[in-house]
Amino acid sequence: MIEEIFRAEWGRVFATLSGLFGDIDLAEEATQEAFAIAAEKWPKEGLPDRPGAWLTTVARRRVLDRLRRDRLFAAKAHLLAVSDVEEATMAETAFPDERLELIFLCCHPALAEEAVRLGRMLAALMPDEPEVLGLLALMQCAHARRAAIVTRRSCCWISRTEPVGTLR
């Protein structure tokens, strides 16, 4: 069903969007997104009365959303601009490598135990590096904090499930 509509309507939707907006790449992306949405929705909600019109409307709205988003970004791009003085200051204070990113990655809750093990291995390999020892200390603190929260939650749950004694 969708394959037949794809063959029949792809060219029409694409040509309509290309003519309206004058951007072939944008028209193609929006047409693809419209057919992807159709492939997701039509089996659940049923085929619309005019599939070509539905696809054209969805694709046109996608293009309009994209153009609005690009216009808003262009209007606010100057807020993201960094002056040369600020950039030089950041370059002097920034880490030469991705240490900060590594710290955040190692302290991620999903990697807690593995990260602490990795930190211990790094500390054993590079005992003279203060950054590695600081990273290990930070990871162990974060791990201990998560363990305390889990323990506290499990204690609260156990106390709620214990039978209540009789009144005297």
CNS distance restraints for C-alpha pairs under 8 A (distance, minus, plus):
assign (resid   1 and name CA) (resid   5 and name CA) 6.46 0.50 0.50
assign (resid   2 and name CA) (resid   6 and name CA) 5.88 0.50 0.50
assign (resid   2 and name CA) (resid  39 and name CA) 6.87 0.50 0.50
assign (resid   3 and name CA) (resid   7 and name CA) 6.27 0.50 0.50
assign (resid   4 and name CA) (resid   8 and name CA) 6.21 0.50 0.50
assign (resid   5 and name CA) (resid   9 and name CA) 5.67 0.50 0.50
assign (resid   5 and name CA) (resid  10 and name CA) 7.78 0.50 0.50
assign (resid   5 and name CA) (resid  51 and name CA) 7.47 0.50 0.50
assign (resid   5 and name CA) (resid  52 and name CA) 7.82 0.50 0.50
assign (resid   6 and name CA) (resid  10 and name CA) 5.35 0.50 0.50
assign (resid   6 and name CA) (resid  35 and name CA) 7.52 0.50 0.50
assign (resid   7 and name CA) (resid  11 and name CA) 7.85 0.50 0.50
assign (resid   8 and name CA) (resid  12 and name CA) 7.85 0.50 0.50
assign (resid   9 and name CA) (resid  13 and name CA) 6.08 0.50 0.50
assign (resid   9 and name CA) (resid  52 and name CA) 5.76 0.50 0.50
assign (resid  10 and name CA) (resid  14 and name CA) 6.02 0.50 0.50
assign (resid  10 and name CA) (resid  31 and name CA) 7.33 0.50 0.50
assign (resid  11 and name CA) (resid  15 and name CA) 5.87 0.50 0.50
assign (resid  12 and name CA) (resid  16 and name CA) 6.04 0.50 0.50
assign (resid  12 and name CA) (resid  52 and name CA) 7.89 0.50 0.50
assign (resid  13 and name CA) (resid  17 and name CA) 6.25 0.50 0.50
assign (resid  13 and name CA) (resid  31 and name CA) 6.60 0.50 0.50
assign (resid  13 and name CA) (resid  52 and name CA) 7.18 0.50 0.50
assign (resid  13 and name CA) (resid  55 and name CA) 6.96 0.50 0.50
assign (resid  13 and name CA) (resid  56 and name CA) 5.29 0.50 0.50
assign (resid  13 and name CA) (resid  59 and name CA) 7.77 0.50 0.50
assign (resid  14 and name CA) (resid  18 and name CA) 6.02 0.50 0.50
assign (resid  14 and name CA) (resid  27 and name CA) 5.89 0.50 0.50
assign (resid  14 and name CA) (resid  28 and name CA) 6.22 0.50 0.50
assign (resid  14 and name CA) (resid  31 and name CA) 6.12 0.50 0.50
assign (resid  15 and name CA) (resid  19 and name CA) 6.03 0.50 0.50
assign (resid  16 and name CA) (resid  20 and name CA) 6.12 0.50 0.50
assign (resid  16 and name CA) (resid  56 and name CA) 7.65 0.50 0.50
assign (resid  17 and name CA) (resid  21 and name CA) 5.94 0.50 0.50
assign (resid  17 and name CA) (resid  22 and name CA) 7.57 0.50 0.50
assign (resid  17 and name CA) (resid  27 and name CA) 5.24 0.50 0.50
assign (resid  17 and name CA) (resid  56 and name CA) 7.76 0.50 0.50
assign (resid  17 and name CA) (resid  59 and name CA) 7.71 0.50 0.50
assign (resid  17 and name CA) (resid  60 and name CA) 6.62 0.50 0.50
assign (resid  18 and name CA) (resid  22 and name CA) 4.96 0.50 0.50
assign (resid  18 and name CA) (resid  23 and name CA) 5.72 0.50 0.50
assign (resid  18 and name CA) (resid  24 and name CA) 5.42 0.50 0.50
assign (resid  18 and name CA) (resid  27 and name CA) 5.49 0.50 0.50
assign (resid  21 and name CA) (resid  27 and name CA) 7.64 0.50 0.50
assign (resid  23 and name CA) (resid  27 and name CA) 6.12 0.50 0.50
assign (resid  24 and name CA) (resid  28 and name CA) 6.11 0.50 0.50
assign (resid  25 and name CA) (resid  29 and name CA) 6.22 0.50 0.50
assign (resid  26 and name CA) (resid  30 and name CA) 6.13 0.50 0.50
assign (resid  26 and name CA) (resid  63 and name CA) 6.79 0.50 0.50
assign (resid  27 and name CA) (resid  31 and name CA) 6.06 0.50 0.50
assign (resid  27 and name CA) (resid  59 and name CA) 7.82 0.50 0.50
assign (resid  27 and name CA) (resid  63 and name CA) 7.19 0.50 0.50
assign (resid  28 and name CA) (resid  32 and name CA) 6.16 0.50 0.50
assign (resid  29 and name CA) (resid  33 and name CA) 6.21 0.50 0.50
assign (resid  30 and name CA) (resid  34 and name CA) 6.10 0.50 0.50
assign (resid  30 and name CA) (resid  59 and name CA) 4.83 0.50 0.50
assign (resid  30 and name CA) (resid  60 and name CA) 7.24 0.50 0.50
assign (resid  30 and name CA) (resid  62 and name CA) 5.78 0.50 0.50
assign (resid  30 and name CA) (resid  63 and name CA) 6.03 0.50 0.50
assign (resid  31 and name CA) (resid  35 and name CA) 6.31 0.50 0.50
assign (resid  31 and name CA) (resid  55 and name CA) 7.59 0.50 0.50
assign (resid  31 and name CA) (resid  56 and name CA) 7.76 0.50 0.50
assign (resid  31 and name CA) (resid  59 and name CA) 5.37 0.50 0.50
assign (resid  32 and name CA) (resid  36 and name CA) 6.16 0.50 0.50
assign (resid  33 and name CA) (resid  37 and name CA) 6.14 0.50 0.50
assign (resid  33 and name CA) (resid  59 and name CA) 6.99 0.50 0.50
assign (resid  33 and name CA) (resid  62 and name CA) 7.91 0.50 0.50
assign (resid  34 and name CA) (resid  38 and name CA) 6.13 0.50 0.50
assign (resid  34 and name CA) (resid  55 and name CA) 5.67 0.50 0.50
assign (resid  34 and name CA) (resid  56 and name CA) 7.75 0.50 0.50
assign (resid  34 and name CA) (resid  58 and name CA) 5.65 0.50 0.50
assign (resid  34 and name CA) (resid  59 and name CA) 5.13 0.50 0.50
assign (resid  34 and name CA) (resid  62 and name CA) 7.98 0.50 0.50
assign (resid  35 and name CA) (resid  39 and name CA) 6.07 0.50 0.50
assign (resid  35 and name CA) (resid  55 and name CA) 6.88 0.50 0.50
assign (resid  36 and name CA) (resid  40 and name CA) 6.37 0.50 0.50
assign (resid  37 and name CA) (resid  41 and name CA) 6.04 0.50 0.50
assign (resid  38 and name CA) (resid  42 and name CA) 5.44 0.50 0.50
assign (resid  38 and name CA) (resid  55 and name CA) 7.50 0.50 0.50
assign (resid  39 and name CA) (resid  43 and name CA) 6.99 0.50 0.50
assign (resid  40 and name CA) (resid  44 and name CA) 7.51 0.50 0.50
assign (resid  41 and name CA) (resid  45 and name CA) 5.87 0.50 0.50
assign (resid  41 and name CA) (resid  46 and name CA) 7.56 0.50 0.50
assign (resid  42 and name CA) (resid  46 and name CA) 4.70 0.50 0.50
assign (resid  42 and name CA) (resid  47 and name CA) 5.31 0.50 0.50
assign (resid  42 and name CA) (resid  48 and name CA) 7.71 0.50 0.50
assign (resid  43 and name CA) (resid  47 and name CA) 7.51 0.50 0.50
assign (resid  47 and name CA) (resid  51 and name CA) 7.01 0.50 0.50
assign (resid  48 and name CA) (resid  54 and name CA) 7.14 0.50 0.50
assign (resid  50 and name CA) (resid  54 and name CA) 6.24 0.50 0.50
assign (resid  51 and name CA) (resid  55 and name CA) 6.07 0.50 0.50
assign (resid  52 and name CA) (resid  56 and name CA) 6.09 0.50 0.50
assign (resid  53 and name CA) (resid  57 and name CA) 6.03 0.50 0.50
assign (resid  54 and name CA) (resid  58 and name CA) 6.19 0.50 0.50
assign (resid  55 and name CA) (resid  59 and name CA) 6.02 0.50 0.50
assign (resid  56 and name CA) (resid  60 and name CA) 5.92 0.50 0.50
assign (resid  57 and name CA) (resid  61 and name CA) 6.13 0.50 0.50
assign (resid  58 and name CA) (resid  62 and name CA) 6.25 0.50 0.50
assign (resid  59 and name CA) (resid  63 and name CA) 6.32 0.50 0.50
assign (resid  60 and name CA) (resid  64 and name CA) 6.23 0.50 0.50
assign (resid  61 and name CA) (resid  65 and name CA) 6.06 0.50 0.50
assign (resid  62 and name CA) (resid  66 and name CA) 6.16 0.50 0.50
assign (resid  63 and name CA) (resid  67 and name CA) 6.12 0.50 0.50
assign (resid  64 and name CA) (resid  68 and name CA) 6.10 0.50 0.50
assign (resid  65 and name CA) (resid  69 and name CA) 6.11 0.50 0.50
assign (resid  66 and name CA) (resid  70 and name CA) 6.11 0.50 0.50
assign (resid  67 and name CA) (resid  71 and name CA) 6.06 0.50 0.50
assign (resid  68 and name CA) (resid  72 and name CA) 6.07 0.50 0.50
assign (resid  69 and name CA) (resid  73 and name CA) 6.12 0.50 0.50
assign (resid  70 and name CA) (resid  74 and name CA) 6.12 0.50 0.50
assign (resid  71 and name CA) (resid  75 and name CA) 6.18 0.50 0.50
assign (resid  72 and name CA) (resid  76 and name CA) 6.25 0.50 0.50
assign (resid  73 and name CA) (resid  77 and name CA) 5.69 0.50 0.50
assign (resid  74 and name CA) (resid  78 and name CA) 7.84 0.50 0.50
assign (resid  76 and name CA) (resid  80 and name CA) 7.30 0.50 0.50
assign (resid  77 and name CA) (resid  81 and name CA) 6.70 0.50 0.50
assign (resid  82 and name CA) (resid  86 and name CA) 6.24 0.50 0.50
assign (resid  82 and name CA) (resid  87 and name CA) 6.28 0.50 0.50
assign (resid  83 and name CA) (resid  87 and name CA) 6.14 0.50 0.50
assign (resid  84 and name CA) (resid  88 and name CA) 6.10 0.50 0.50
assign (resid  85 and name CA) (resid  89 and name CA) 6.24 0.50 0.50
assign (resid  86 and name CA) (resid  90 and name CA) 6.12 0.50 0.50
assign (resid  87 and name CA) (resid  91 and name CA) 6.08 0.50 0.50
assign (resid  88 and name CA) (resid  92 and name CA) 6.34 0.50 0.50
assign (resid  89 and name CA) (resid  93 and name CA) 6.41 0.50 0.50
assign (resid  90 and name CA) (resid  94 and name CA) 5.63 0.50 0.50
assign (resid  95 and name CA) (resid  99 and name CA) 6.83 0.50 0.50
assign (resid  95 and name CA) (resid 100 and name CA) 7.60 0.50 0.50
assign (resid  98 and name CA) (resid 102 and name CA) 6.24 0.50 0.50
assign (resid  99 and name CA) (resid 103 and name CA) 6.21 0.50 0.50
assign (resid 100 and name CA) (resid 104 and name CA) 6.38 0.50 0.50
assign (resid 101 and name CA) (resid 105 and name CA) 6.09 0.50 0.50
assign (resid 102 and name CA) (resid 106 and name CA) 5.98 0.50 0.50
assign (resid 103 and name CA) (resid 107 and name CA) 6.20 0.50 0.50
assign (resid 103 and name CA) (resid 135 and name CA) 6.34 0.50 0.50
assign (resid 104 and name CA) (resid 108 and name CA) 6.31 0.50 0.50
assign (resid 106 and name CA) (resid 111 and name CA) 6.69 0.50 0.50
assign (resid 106 and name CA) (resid 112 and name CA) 7.18 0.50 0.50
assign (resid 106 and name CA) (resid 115 and name CA) 5.10 0.50 0.50
assign (resid 106 and name CA) (resid 116 and name CA) 7.64 0.50 0.50
assign (resid 106 and name CA) (resid 139 and name CA) 6.67 0.50 0.50
assign (resid 107 and name CA) (resid 111 and name CA) 7.20 0.50 0.50
assign (resid 107 and name CA) (resid 112 and name CA) 6.46 0.50 0.50
assign (resid 107 and name CA) (resid 115 and name CA) 7.13 0.50 0.50
assign (resid 107 and name CA) (resid 138 and name CA) 7.65 0.50 0.50
assign (resid 107 and name CA) (resid 139 and name CA) 5.51 0.50 0.50
assign (resid 107 and name CA) (resid 142 and name CA) 6.47 0.50 0.50
assign (resid 107 and name CA) (resid 143 and name CA) 7.78 0.50 0.50
assign (resid 108 and name CA) (resid 112 and name CA) 6.34 0.50 0.50
assign (resid 109 and name CA) (resid 143 and name CA) 7.90 0.50 0.50
assign (resid 109 and name CA) (resid 146 and name CA) 7.77 0.50 0.50
assign (resid 111 and name CA) (resid 115 and name CA) 5.58 0.50 0.50
assign (resid 112 and name CA) (resid 116 and name CA) 6.34 0.50 0.50
assign (resid 112 and name CA) (resid 139 and name CA) 7.70 0.50 0.50
assign (resid 112 and name CA) (resid 143 and name CA) 5.90 0.50 0.50
assign (resid 113 and name CA) (resid 117 and name CA) 6.34 0.50 0.50
assign (resid 113 and name CA) (resid 143 and name CA) 7.29 0.50 0.50
assign (resid 114 and name CA) (resid 118 and name CA) 6.15 0.50 0.50
assign (resid 115 and name CA) (resid 119 and name CA) 6.02 0.50 0.50
assign (resid 115 and name CA) (resid 139 and name CA) 7.18 0.50 0.50
assign (resid 116 and name CA) (resid 120 and name CA) 6.19 0.50 0.50
assign (resid 116 and name CA) (resid 136 and name CA) 6.80 0.50 0.50
assign (resid 116 and name CA) (resid 139 and name CA) 5.94 0.50 0.50
assign (resid 116 and name CA) (resid 140 and name CA) 6.31 0.50 0.50
assign (resid 116 and name CA) (resid 143 and name CA) 7.64 0.50 0.50
assign (resid 117 and name CA) (resid 121 and name CA) 6.32 0.50 0.50
assign (resid 118 and name CA) (resid 122 and name CA) 6.19 0.50 0.50
assign (resid 119 and name CA) (resid 123 and name CA) 6.07 0.50 0.50
assign (resid 119 and name CA) (resid 132 and name CA) 7.35 0.50 0.50
assign (resid 119 and name CA) (resid 135 and name CA) 7.04 0.50 0.50
assign (resid 119 and name CA) (resid 136 and name CA) 5.04 0.50 0.50
assign (resid 119 and name CA) (resid 139 and name CA) 7.54 0.50 0.50
assign (resid 120 and name CA) (resid 124 and name CA) 6.17 0.50 0.50
assign (resid 120 and name CA) (resid 136 and name CA) 6.57 0.50 0.50
assign (resid 121 and name CA) (resid 125 and name CA) 6.22 0.50 0.50
assign (resid 122 and name CA) (resid 126 and name CA) 5.94 0.50 0.50
assign (resid 122 and name CA) (resid 127 and name CA) 7.96 0.50 0.50
assign (resid 122 and name CA) (resid 132 and name CA) 6.71 0.50 0.50
assign (resid 123 and name CA) (resid 127 and name CA) 5.14 0.50 0.50
assign (resid 123 and name CA) (resid 129 and name CA) 7.91 0.50 0.50
assign (resid 123 and name CA) (resid 132 and name CA) 5.86 0.50 0.50
assign (resid 123 and name CA) (resid 133 and name CA) 5.96 0.50 0.50
assign (resid 123 and name CA) (resid 136 and name CA) 7.20 0.50 0.50
assign (resid 126 and name CA) (resid 132 and name CA) 7.22 0.50 0.50
assign (resid 127 and name CA) (resid 132 and name CA) 7.70 0.50 0.50
assign (resid 127 and name CA) (resid 133 and name CA) 7.31 0.50 0.50
assign (resid 129 and name CA) (resid 133 and name CA) 6.65 0.50 0.50
assign (resid 130 and name CA) (resid 134 and name CA) 6.01 0.50 0.50
assign (resid 131 and name CA) (resid 135 and name CA) 6.01 0.50 0.50
assign (resid 132 and name CA) (resid 136 and name CA) 6.18 0.50 0.50
assign (resid 133 and name CA) (resid 137 and name CA) 6.20 0.50 0.50
assign (resid 134 and name CA) (resid 138 and name CA) 6.12 0.50 0.50
assign (resid 135 and name CA) (resid 139 and name CA) 6.11 0.50 0.50
assign (resid 136 and name CA) (resid 140 and name CA) 6.12 0.50 0.50
assign (resid 137 and name CA) (resid 141 and name CA) 6.19 0.50 0.50
assign (resid 138 and name CA) (resid 142 and name CA) 6.23 0.50 0.50
assign (resid 139 and name CA) (resid 143 and name CA) 6.01 0.50 0.50
assign (resid 140 and name CA) (resid 144 and name CA) 5.97 0.50 0.50
assign (resid 141 and name CA) (resid 145 and name CA) 6.10 0.50 0.50
assign (resid 142 and name CA) (resid 146 and name CA) 6.28 0.50 0.50
assign (resid 143 and name CA) (resid 147 and name CA) 6.20 0.50 0.50
assign (resid 144 and name CA) (resid 148 and name CA) 6.14 0.50 0.50
assign (resid 145 and name CA) (resid 149 and name CA) 6.31 0.50 0.50
assign (resid 146 and name CA) (resid 150 and name CA) 6.26 0.50 0.50
assign (resid 147 and name CA) (resid 151 and name CA) 6.08 0.50 0.50
assign (resid 148 and name CA) (resid 152 and name CA) 6.04 0.50 0.50
assign (resid 149 and name CA) (resid 153 and name CA) 6.16 0.50 0.50
assign (resid 150 and name CA) (resid 154 and name CA) 6.14 0.50 0.50
assign (resid 151 and name CA) (resid 155 and name CA) 6.13 0.50 0.50
assign (resid 152 and name CA) (resid 156 and name CA) 6.25 0.50 0.50
assign (resid 153 and name CA) (resid 157 and name CA) 6.20 0.50 0.50
assign (resid 154 and name CA) (resid 158 and name CA) 6.13 0.50 0.50
assign (resid 155 and name CA) (resid 159 and name CA) 6.18 0.50 0.50
assign (resid 156 and name CA) (resid 160 and name CA) 6.31 0.50 0.50
assign (resid 157 and name CA) (resid 161 and name CA) 6.39 0.50 0.50
assign (resid 158 and name CA) (resid 162 and name CA) 6.40 0.50 0.50
